[in-house]
Amino acid sequence: MPFLEPITVKNLTIMECQQLIRARLAEGILQQPIVGVRISELRPLYVMGDVRTAGAYPYRYGSTVQSAVSAAGGFGPPELVPGAAVSEFLLADERVRHLSFQKQALLVREARLRAQREGMKSFSPPALPATTNGDTPGLVANEKETFDTQAAILEGQLNMLRSQRPHIQSEIDALNGELAATQTQLEALKKYADQYSRLVKQGLGTVNAEMQSKLTEATYENELWRLKTAISRVHRDSSELDVKIEETEAVFRRQIVTELREVRERLNELAVTLPAAHEIRAVRLQYAAGLIKAGVKHTISVTRLRNGEPTVFEATETTPLEPGDIVDIKRLLPELASRETASAFLDSPPDVVPVGSLGSGTAGGRVP
């Protein structure tokens, strides 16, 4: 100022600024100086978030959050083309329906696969909420049909393999009988050969007849070993049949376990994508229906400079504003709108202070 050194007026009210300048001028410069101080230009208000037209707006004395939102065109997103908004909502709604139906189908399939894995004769579907498309009974019917069909196929394969057991057992019994008869004949032949050998030694028999008897005995022994080999082969076929039966059941169980793992992985994916799809549909519904209405709830935060440091605090529509305040409007989604805001306030960082502790409006406030 003329005749004075630079005067710092930071954090002073207008009246305090006038008194300071008047006192400095009265110190030997002017007698009874009259000083008037006014603010030539106030810092604007900045409104951002869920308003029609975000941006900077001139500050007026007595401005509140409500007046700032009104200057920004009111709550709500910018105007959209109605047809595009409705189309986007229909697509989001269709995706939610598709994912919900897919989740129900996977839950029923999971119940069916668990029953098959545990070897149950039937399965009970889980309790499912009624869907808008009314296909829940159809899902259960399809999975029950699949359960019965696969059980019938498996049982048919096992029965076909098990039906070979009687034939193998009959062959084993026949070979055992033939083996017993051959063994009896061989024992009788050996007795006869021994007796004839004694006659030959006594000179009552011929050597050629004795030789023929031994050849016949060797033939019977060879036949005996052939029968034993055949019986061993048939027993091996019986063991292979048992292995095939076990392999058939094991392949079916492995297929069930693999499919069950895939179903559970898809359910885990839906646990993430389905809530997000619901939120997207809720937002699209707000846009399509033009929900710039009184029923929509918002959270309001104000950023204000105090001693050069930004301070953020929660506000309401009636909170008075000061020049340079930044007002951030956020819309609560339908499922979040009913939550208590008190918990969010209690969990706020230390630099967030109640609105009342920041003083009243700018009429008696500080010079910005």
LUMNU-972524 format. One record per residue (C-alpha): x, y, z; residue number from 1. Coordinates in nm, 2 decimals. Each point is the difference from the previous one (the first is absolute). Layout:
# residues N
+--------+--------+--------+-----+
|      u |      v |      w |   n |
+--------+--------+--------+-----+
|      X |      Y |      Z | NUM |
...
+--------+--------+--------+-----+
//
This chain:
# residues 368
+--------+--------+--------+-----+
|      u |      v |      w |   n |
+--------+--------+--------+-----+
|   0.00 |   0.00 |   0.00 |   1 |
|   0.12 |   0.36 |  -0.05 |   2 |
|   0.20 |   0.14 |   0.29 |   3 |
|   0.00 |  -0.34 |   0.16 |   4 |
|   0.20 |  -0.31 |  -0.03 |   5 |
|  -0.17 |  -0.32 |  -0.13 |   6 |
|  -0.27 |  -0.11 |   0.24 |   7 |
|  -0.08 |  -0.36 |   0.06 |   8 |
|  -0.38 |  -0.05 |   0.03 |   9 |
|  -0.01 |  -0.38 |  -0.02 |  10 |
|  -0.25 |  -0.16 |   0.24 |  11 |
|  -0.15 |   0.35 |   0.09 |  12 |
|  -0.36 |   0.09 |  -0.04 |  13 |
|  -0.10 |   0.31 |  -0.20 |  14 |
|  -0.05 |   0.20 |   0.32 |  15 |
|   0.33 |  -0.11 |   0.14 |  16 |
|   0.17 |   0.10 |  -0.32 |  17 |
|  -0.16 |   0.34 |   0.01 |  18 |
|   0.11 |   0.06 |   0.36 |  19 |
|   0.35 |  -0.11 |  -0.07 |  20 |
|   0.04 |   0.24 |  -0.30 |  21 |
|  -0.17 |   0.28 |   0.20 |  22 |
|   0.24 |  -0.05 |   0.29 |  23 |
|   0.31 |   0.00 |  -0.23 |  24 |
|  -0.12 |   0.32 |  -0.18 |  25 |
|  -0.07 |   0.17 |   0.33 |  26 |
|   0.36 |  -0.05 |   0.11 |  27 |
|   0.11 |   0.35 |  -0.11 |  28 |
|  -0.13 |  -0.01 |  -0.36 |  29 |
|  -0.37 |   0.10 |   0.01 |  30 |
|  -0.22 |   0.14 |   0.27 |  31 |
|  -0.32 |  -0.20 |   0.05 |  32 |
|   0.04 |  -0.21 |  -0.31 |  33 |
|  -0.31 |  -0.16 |  -0.15 |  34 |
|   0.07 |  -0.34 |  -0.16 |  35 |
|  -0.23 |  -0.22 |  -0.20 |  36 |
|   0.10 |  -0.35 |  -0.11 |  37 |
|  -0.19 |  -0.22 |  -0.24 |  38 |
|   0.08 |  -0.31 |  -0.19 |  39 |
|   0.03 |   0.06 |  -0.37 |  40 |
|  -0.04 |  -0.36 |  -0.11 |  41 |
|  -0.07 |  -0.31 |   0.20 |  42 |
|   0.14 |  -0.34 |  -0.10 |  43 |
|  -0.27 |  -0.21 |  -0.18 |  44 |
|  -0.17 |  -0.31 |   0.13 |  45 |
|   0.08 |  -0.33 |  -0.18 |  46 |
|  -0.28 |  -0.25 |  -0.03 |  47 |
|   0.08 |  -0.35 |  -0.12 |  48 |
|  -0.15 |  -0.35 |   0.00 |  49 |
|  -0.37 |  -0.09 |  -0.04 |  50 |
|  -0.13 |   0.34 |  -0.13 |  51 |
|  -0.13 |   0.10 |  -0.34 |  52 |
|   0.28 |   0.24 |  -0.09 |  53 |
|   0.32 |  -0.03 |   0.21 |  54 |
|   0.23 |   0.30 |   0.00 |  55 |
|   0.10 |   0.32 |   0.17 |  56 |
|  -0.27 |   0.25 |   0.11 |  57 |
|   0.02 |   0.35 |   0.15 |  58 |
|  -0.02 |   0.02 |   0.38 |  59 |
|  -0.29 |   0.20 |   0.15 |  60 |
|  -0.03 |   0.10 |   0.36 |  61 |
|  -0.21 |  -0.25 |   0.18 |  62 |
|   0.07 |  -0.28 |  -0.24 |  63 |
|  -0.08 |  -0.35 |   0.12 |  64 |
|   0.04 |  -0.35 |  -0.15 |  65 |
|  -0.35 |   0.02 |  -0.13 |  66 |
|   0.04 |   0.32 |  -0.18 |  67 |
|   0.33 |  -0.12 |  -0.15 |  68 |
|  -0.18 |  -0.32 |  -0.13 |  69 |
|  -0.28 |   0.21 |  -0.14 |  70 |
|   0.26 |   0.22 |  -0.19 |  71 |
|   0.14 |  -0.33 |  -0.14 |  72 |
|  -0.34 |  -0.10 |  -0.14 |  73 |
|  -0.11 |  -0.22 |   0.29 |  74 |
|   0.08 |  -0.36 |   0.09 |  75 |
|   0.04 |  -0.26 |  -0.26 |  76 |
|   0.21 |  -0.09 |  -0.30 |  77 |
|   0.00 |   0.20 |  -0.33 |  78 |
|  -0.29 |  -0.05 |  -0.22 |  79 |
|   0.01 |  -0.32 |  -0.20 |  80 |
|  -0.18 |  -0.10 |  -0.31 |  81 |
|  -0.31 |  -0.19 |   0.13 |  82 |
|   0.02 |  -0.28 |  -0.25 |  83 |
|   0.36 |  -0.07 |   0.07 |  84 |
|  -0.05 |   0.00 |   0.37 |  85 |
|  -0.29 |  -0.24 |  -0.03 |  86 |
|   0.19 |  -0.23 |  -0.23 |  87 |
|   0.30 |  -0.01 |   0.24 |  88 |
|  -0.23 |  -0.08 |   0.29 |  89 |
|  -0.16 |  -0.29 |  -0.20 |  90 |
|   0.34 |  -0.14 |  -0.08 |  91 |
|   0.10 |   0.02 |   0.36 |  92 |
|  -0.32 |  -0.16 |   0.12 |  93 |
|   0.04 |  -0.28 |  -0.26 |  94 |
|   0.35 |  -0.07 |   0.13 |  95 |
|  -0.13 |  -0.02 |   0.36 |  96 |
|  -0.27 |  -0.24 |  -0.10 |  97 |
|   0.24 |  -0.21 |  -0.20 |  98 |
|   0.26 |  -0.02 |   0.28 |  99 |
|  -0.27 |  -0.07 |   0.26 | 100 |
|  -0.14 |  -0.28 |  -0.21 | 101 |
|   0.35 |  -0.14 |  -0.06 | 102 |
|   0.06 |   0.00 |   0.37 | 103 |
|  -0.31 |  -0.19 |   0.08 | 104 |
|   0.08 |  -0.25 |  -0.28 | 105 |
|   0.35 |  -0.05 |   0.15 | 106 |
|  -0.14 |  -0.05 |   0.35 | 107 |
|  -0.23 |  -0.27 |  -0.11 | 108 |
|   0.27 |  -0.16 |  -0.21 | 109 |
|   0.24 |   0.01 |   0.30 | 110 |
|  -0.26 |  -0.18 |   0.21 | 111 |
|  -0.04 |  -0.27 |  -0.27 | 112 |
|   0.38 |  -0.05 |  -0.03 | 113 |
|   0.04 |  -0.03 |   0.38 | 114 |
|  -0.26 |  -0.27 |   0.01 | 115 |
|   0.17 |  -0.18 |  -0.29 | 116 |
|   0.34 |   0.03 |   0.16 | 117 |
|  -0.13 |  -0.15 |   0.32 | 118 |
|  -0.18 |  -0.29 |  -0.18 | 119 |
|  -0.35 |   0.10 |   0.09 | 120 |
|  -0.30 |  -0.14 |  -0.18 | 121 |
|  -0.17 |   0.34 |  -0.02 | 122 |
|   0.07 |   0.37 |   0.09 | 123 |
|  -0.20 |   0.28 |   0.15 | 124 |
|   0.04 |   0.34 |  -0.17 | 125 |
|   0.08 |   0.30 |   0.22 | 126 |
|  -0.26 |   0.26 |   0.10 | 127 |
|   0.00 |   0.26 |  -0.27 | 128 |
|  -0.17 |   0.34 |  -0.01 | 129 |
|  -0.27 |   0.04 |  -0.26 | 130 |
|   0.13 |   0.15 |  -0.32 | 131 |
|  -0.18 |   0.24 |  -0.22 | 132 |
|   0.02 |  -0.23 |  -0.30 | 133 |
|  -0.15 |  -0.29 |   0.20 | 134 |
|   0.25 |  -0.25 |  -0.12 | 135 |
|   0.11 |  -0.14 |   0.34 | 136 |
|  -0.22 |  -0.32 |  -0.04 | 137 |
|   0.15 |  -0.05 |  -0.34 | 138 |
|   0.35 |   0.02 |   0.14 | 139 |
|  -0.07 |  -0.27 |   0.26 | 140 |
|  -0.18 |  -0.22 |  -0.26 | 141 |
|   0.30 |   0.02 |  -0.24 | 142 |
|   0.25 |  -0.09 |   0.27 | 143 |
|  -0.21 |  -0.29 |   0.13 | 144 |
|  -0.03 |  -0.13 |  -0.36 | 145 |
|   0.38 |   0.03 |  -0.03 | 146 |
|   0.05 |  -0.18 |   0.33 | 147 |
|  -0.23 |  -0.29 |  -0.10 | 148 |
|   0.15 |  -0.02 |  -0.35 | 149 |
|   0.36 |  -0.01 |   0.12 | 150 |
|  -0.09 |  -0.25 |   0.27 | 151 |
|  -0.17 |  -0.22 |  -0.25 | 152 |
|   0.29 |   0.01 |  -0.24 | 153 |
|   0.25 |  -0.08 |   0.27 | 154 |
|  -0.21 |  -0.28 |   0.13 | 155 |
|  -0.04 |  -0.14 |  -0.35 | 156 |
|   0.38 |   0.00 |  -0.05 | 157 |
|   0.06 |  -0.17 |   0.33 | 158 |
|  -0.27 |  -0.26 |  -0.06 | 159 |
|   0.14 |  -0.08 |  -0.34 | 160 |
|   0.34 |  -0.06 |   0.16 | 161 |
|  -0.14 |  -0.19 |   0.29 | 162 |
|  -0.20 |  -0.23 |  -0.23 | 163 |
|   0.33 |  -0.15 |  -0.12 | 164 |
|   0.08 |  -0.13 |   0.35 | 165 |
|  -0.24 |  -0.30 |  -0.03 | 166 |
|   0.15 |  -0.11 |  -0.33 | 167 |
|   0.35 |   0.03 |   0.14 | 168 |
|  -0.10 |  -0.19 |   0.31 | 169 |
|  -0.16 |  -0.27 |  -0.21 | 170 |
|   0.32 |  -0.04 |  -0.21 | 171 |
|   0.20 |  -0.02 |   0.32 | 172 |
|  -0.23 |  -0.27 |   0.14 | 173 |
|   0.02 |  -0.20 |  -0.33 | 174 |
|   0.37 |   0.02 |  -0.01 | 175 |
|   0.03 |  -0.11 |   0.36 | 176 |
|  -0.23 |  -0.29 |  -0.07 | 177 |
|   0.21 |  -0.10 |  -0.30 | 178 |
|   0.31 |   0.04 |   0.21 | 179 |
|  -0.13 |  -0.23 |   0.27 | 180 |
|  -0.10 |  -0.27 |  -0.26 | 181 |
|   0.34 |   0.02 |  -0.16 | 182 |
|   0.17 |  -0.02 |   0.34 | 183 |
|  -0.20 |  -0.31 |   0.08 | 184 |
|   0.08 |  -0.16 |  -0.33 | 185 |
|   0.37 |   0.08 |   0.05 | 186 |
|   0.01 |  -0.15 |   0.34 | 187 |
|  -0.17 |  -0.32 |  -0.13 | 188 |
|   0.24 |  -0.01 |  -0.29 | 189 |
|   0.30 |   0.03 |   0.24 | 190 |
|  -0.12 |  -0.29 |   0.21 | 191 |
|  -0.04 |  -0.21 |  -0.31 | 192 |
|   0.34 |   0.10 |  -0.13 | 193 |
|   0.16 |  -0.10 |   0.33 | 194 |
|  -0.17 |  -0.34 |   0.00 | 195 |
|   0.10 |  -0.06 |  -0.36 | 196 |
|   0.36 |   0.10 |   0.08 | 197 |
|   0.01 |  -0.28 |   0.27 | 198 |
|  -0.13 |  -0.25 |  -0.25 | 199 |
|   0.27 |   0.10 |  -0.25 | 200 |
|   0.26 |  -0.05 |   0.27 | 201 |
|  -0.14 |  -0.35 |   0.06 | 202 |
|   0.01 |  -0.08 |  -0.37 | 203 |
|  -0.38 |   0.00 |  -0.03 | 204 |
|  -0.02 |   0.32 |  -0.22 | 205 |
|   0.15 |   0.17 |  -0.30 | 206 |
|   0.22 |   0.30 |   0.00 | 207 |
|  -0.19 |   0.16 |  -0.29 | 208 |
|  -0.33 |  -0.01 |   0.20 | 209 |
|   0.18 |   0.16 |   0.30 | 210 |
|   0.13 |   0.28 |  -0.23 | 211 |
|  -0.34 |   0.06 |  -0.14 | 212 |
|  -0.14 |   0.03 |   0.35 | 213 |
|   0.26 |   0.26 |   0.10 | 214 |
|  -0.08 |   0.20 |  -0.32 | 215 |
|  -0.37 |   0.00 |   0.09 | 216 |
|   0.09 |   0.11 |   0.35 | 217 |
|   0.20 |   0.30 |  -0.14 | 218 |
|  -0.29 |   0.09 |  -0.22 | 219 |
|  -0.23 |   0.02 |   0.29 | 220 |
|   0.25 |   0.21 |   0.20 | 221 |
|   0.03 |   0.24 |  -0.29 | 222 |
|  -0.38 |   0.03 |  -0.02 | 223 |
|   0.00 |   0.06 |   0.38 | 224 |
|   0.24 |   0.29 |  -0.04 | 225 |
|  -0.20 |   0.14 |  -0.29 | 226 |
|  -0.32 |   0.00 |   0.21 | 227 |
|   0.18 |   0.18 |   0.29 | 228 |
|   0.12 |   0.26 |  -0.24 | 229 |
|  -0.35 |   0.05 |  -0.14 | 230 |
|  -0.14 |   0.04 |   0.35 | 231 |
|   0.27 |   0.26 |   0.08 | 232 |
|  -0.08 |   0.19 |  -0.31 | 233 |
|  -0.38 |   0.01 |   0.08 | 234 |
|   0.08 |   0.12 |   0.36 | 235 |
|   0.21 |   0.28 |  -0.16 | 236 |
|  -0.30 |   0.09 |  -0.22 | 237 |
|  -0.22 |   0.01 |   0.31 | 238 |
|   0.25 |   0.24 |   0.17 | 239 |
|   0.01 |   0.22 |  -0.30 | 240 |
|  -0.38 |   0.01 |   0.00 | 241 |
|   0.01 |   0.12 |   0.36 | 242 |
|   0.25 |   0.27 |  -0.10 | 243 |
|  -0.22 |   0.11 |  -0.29 | 244 |
|  -0.30 |   0.04 |   0.24 | 245 |
|   0.21 |   0.20 |   0.24 | 246 |
|   0.14 |   0.22 |  -0.28 | 247 |
|  -0.35 |   0.07 |  -0.13 | 248 |
|  -0.11 |   0.12 |   0.34 | 249 |
|   0.32 |   0.20 |   0.05 | 250 |
|  -0.03 |   0.17 |  -0.34 | 251 |
|  -0.36 |   0.10 |   0.09 | 252 |
|   0.11 |   0.13 |   0.34 | 253 |
|   0.29 |   0.20 |  -0.15 | 254 |
|  -0.23 |   0.16 |  -0.25 | 255 |
|  -0.25 |   0.09 |   0.28 | 256 |
|   0.28 |   0.15 |   0.21 | 257 |
|   0.14 |   0.20 |  -0.29 | 258 |
|  -0.34 |   0.14 |  -0.09 | 259 |
|  -0.07 |   0.08 |   0.36 | 260 |
|   0.32 |   0.20 |   0.03 | 261 |
|  -0.08 |   0.19 |  -0.32 | 262 |
|  -0.35 |   0.08 |   0.14 | 263 |
|   0.14 |   0.13 |   0.32 | 264 |
|   0.25 |   0.22 |  -0.18 | 265 |
|  -0.28 |   0.15 |  -0.20 | 266 |
|  -0.20 |   0.06 |   0.31 | 267 |
|   0.30 |   0.18 |   0.16 | 268 |
|   0.02 |   0.22 |  -0.31 | 269 |
|  -0.37 |   0.08 |   0.02 | 270 |
|   0.04 |   0.09 |   0.37 | 271 |
|   0.21 |   0.29 |  -0.13 | 272 |
|  -0.17 |   0.10 |  -0.33 | 273 |
|  -0.37 |  -0.03 |   0.12 | 274 |
|   0.02 |   0.27 |   0.27 | 275 |
|   0.18 |   0.23 |  -0.24 | 276 |
|  -0.27 |  -0.06 |  -0.27 | 277 |
|  -0.27 |   0.09 |   0.26 | 278 |
|   0.18 |   0.33 |   0.08 | 279 |
|   0.03 |   0.08 |  -0.37 | 280 |
|  -0.37 |  -0.07 |  -0.06 | 281 |
|  -0.09 |   0.22 |   0.29 | 282 |
|   0.20 |   0.29 |  -0.15 | 283 |
|  -0.15 |  -0.06 |  -0.34 | 284 |
|  -0.34 |   0.00 |   0.15 | 285 |
|   0.07 |   0.34 |   0.16 | 286 |
|   0.11 |   0.14 |  -0.33 | 287 |
|  -0.29 |  -0.15 |  -0.19 | 288 |
|  -0.27 |   0.11 |   0.24 | 289 |
|   0.16 |   0.34 |   0.05 | 290 |
|   0.03 |  -0.05 |   0.38 | 291 |
|   0.09 |   0.36 |   0.07 | 292 |
|  -0.26 |  -0.02 |   0.27 | 293 |
|  -0.04 |   0.07 |   0.37 | 294 |
|   0.03 |  -0.37 |   0.08 | 295 |
|   0.36 |  -0.03 |  -0.12 | 296 |
|   0.25 |   0.04 |   0.28 | 297 |
|   0.34 |   0.16 |  -0.02 | 298 |
|   0.31 |   0.05 |   0.20 | 299 |
|   0.15 |   0.35 |   0.01 | 300 |
|   0.36 |   0.09 |   0.08 | 301 |
|   0.16 |   0.34 |   0.01 | 302 |
|   0.37 |   0.07 |  -0.04 | 303 |
|   0.11 |   0.33 |   0.16 | 304 |
|   0.34 |   0.16 |   0.03 | 305 |
|   0.09 |   0.08 |   0.36 | 306 |
|   0.34 |   0.16 |   0.05 | 307 |
|   0.11 |  -0.12 |  -0.34 | 308 |
|  -0.09 |  -0.36 |   0.08 | 309 |
|  -0.31 |  -0.18 |  -0.16 | 310 |
|  -0.26 |  -0.13 |   0.25 | 311 |
|  -0.28 |  -0.23 |  -0.11 | 312 |
|  -0.32 |  -0.04 |   0.20 | 313 |
|  -0.34 |  -0.14 |  -0.05 | 314 |
|  -0.28 |   0.25 |  -0.07 | 315 |
|  -0.37 |   0.03 |  -0.05 | 316 |
|  -0.21 |   0.21 |  -0.24 | 317 |
|  -0.02 |   0.28 |   0.26 | 318 |
|   0.37 |   0.02 |   0.07 | 319 |
|   0.13 |   0.36 |  -0.06 | 320 |
|   0.29 |   0.03 |  -0.24 | 321 |
|   0.30 |   0.22 |  -0.02 | 322 |
|   0.18 |   0.13 |  -0.31 | 323 |
|   0.22 |  -0.26 |  -0.16 | 324 |
|  -0.19 |  -0.30 |   0.14 | 325 |
|  -0.01 |  -0.31 |  -0.21 | 326 |
|  -0.34 |  -0.18 |   0.03 | 327 |
|   0.01 |  -0.37 |  -0.10 | 328 |
|  -0.34 |  -0.17 |  -0.05 | 329 |
|  -0.02 |  -0.38 |  -0.01 | 330 |
|  -0.32 |  -0.20 |  -0.06 | 331 |
|  -0.06 |  -0.31 |   0.21 | 332 |
|  -0.10 |  -0.31 |  -0.19 | 333 |
|  -0.34 |  -0.15 |   0.11 | 334 |
|   0.15 |  -0.27 |   0.21 | 335 |
|   0.23 |   0.25 |   0.17 | 336 |
|  -0.24 |   0.28 |   0.06 | 337 |
|  -0.15 |  -0.15 |   0.31 | 338 |
|   0.33 |  -0.02 |   0.18 | 339 |
|   0.06 |   0.22 |   0.30 | 340 |
|   0.24 |   0.29 |  -0.08 | 341 |
|   0.10 |   0.03 |   0.36 | 342 |
|   0.24 |  -0.30 |  -0.03 | 343 |
|   0.17 |   0.16 |  -0.30 | 344 |
|   0.04 |   0.32 |   0.20 | 345 |
|   0.15 |  -0.18 |   0.30 | 346 |
|   0.24 |  -0.19 |  -0.23 | 347 |
|   0.12 |   0.32 |  -0.17 | 348 |
|   0.37 |   0.11 |   0.02 | 349 |
|   0.12 |   0.23 |   0.27 | 350 |
|   0.00 |   0.31 |  -0.22 | 351 |
|  -0.38 |  -0.03 |  -0.04 | 352 |
|  -0.17 |   0.22 |   0.25 | 353 |
|  -0.37 |   0.07 |   0.07 | 354 |
|  -0.16 |   0.28 |  -0.20 | 355 |
|  -0.08 |   0.21 |   0.30 | 356 |
|   0.36 |   0.03 |   0.11 | 357 |
|   0.10 |   0.19 |  -0.32 | 358 |
|  -0.20 |   0.31 |   0.09 | 359 |
|  -0.30 |   0.15 |  -0.16 | 360 |
|  -0.04 |   0.15 |  -0.34 | 361 |
|   0.20 |   0.27 |  -0.18 | 362 |
|  -0.19 |   0.29 |   0.13 | 363 |
|   0.22 |   0.00 |   0.31 | 364 |
|   0.26 |  -0.23 |  -0.13 | 365 |
|   0.36 |   0.06 |  -0.10 | 366 |
|   0.14 |   0.18 |  -0.30 | 367 |
|   0.09 |  -0.26 |  -0.27 | 368 |
+--------+--------+--------+-----+
//
